[in-house]
């Protein structure tokens, strides 16, 4: 009820300020309006498979991520505006606006006008968007339409997550190439954490980790509560909880492993192979959830141990 009231007030305000156009205008560089995109997506894709309260909706985790980026300074917000120089904020454009445009093209969300800032990297309507970037999102929403009236089944759940991860990872892949220059605005430690975080997301994508509210909330509570500086030295970071320390070290160790492509490729090949086994996939999903609550070693150490013992 509260969310619906927010929607109503938001649209009344937008209609009042949009006298020259029949479409409501939305600026995705204003933090509150980008969050609104997620709210609309979540509420417009409420189907039975997402359960009571829609908390199992894949985009719940995306919304939590954007909140974490704002709270930790990674969106580089000035007067409510997400900076185009923000590495996280720019890649998140591909994880919020692009899926919204895809859903809008398929008639799943209300049609709105997305404000264009004059940079070709940030498309604002379907015809402008890179097909390689947006088509995986089309497949996700098309599958969601297909199963919207079906009862919950693990097969539908796993397939839906797979399509969502395809869109998510394509957004990150193209985003990392498009916004490479934004890394120069970060400290060396924060650059290593940021790219390590992208590789961490790649890992959990392979195990088809559910980005619902329940599973993602503990992860963002475990991630660093601020940006890293060049004055930060492992293994203890000032102001971090023990869990945040271990998670930060885990992300940095993932980034370090990625630098050695031989080891990284071996690890990813092994992970993909093991994920063909449903028992192994379920085990790794559960162990990542347990790790977030009670981390005892780095995530890489845990994963290697599990992968070598899982048959």
Secondary structure, 3 states (H helix, E strand, C coil): CHHHHHHHHHHHHHHHHCCCCCCCEECCCEHHHHHHHHHHHHHHCCCHHHCHHHCCCCHHHHHHHHHHHHHCCCCCCECCECCCCCHHHHHHHHHHHHHHHHHHHCCCCCCCEECCCCCCCCCCCHHHCCHHHHHHHHHHHHHHHHHCCCCCCHHHHHHHHHHHHHHHHHHHHHHHHHCHHHHHHCCHHHHHHHHHHHHHHHHHHHCCCCCCHHHHHHHHHHCCCCCCCCCCCCCCCCCCCHHHHHHHHHHHHHHHHHHCHHHHHHHHHHHHHHCCCHHHHHHHHHHHHHHHHCCCCCHHHHHHHHHHHCC
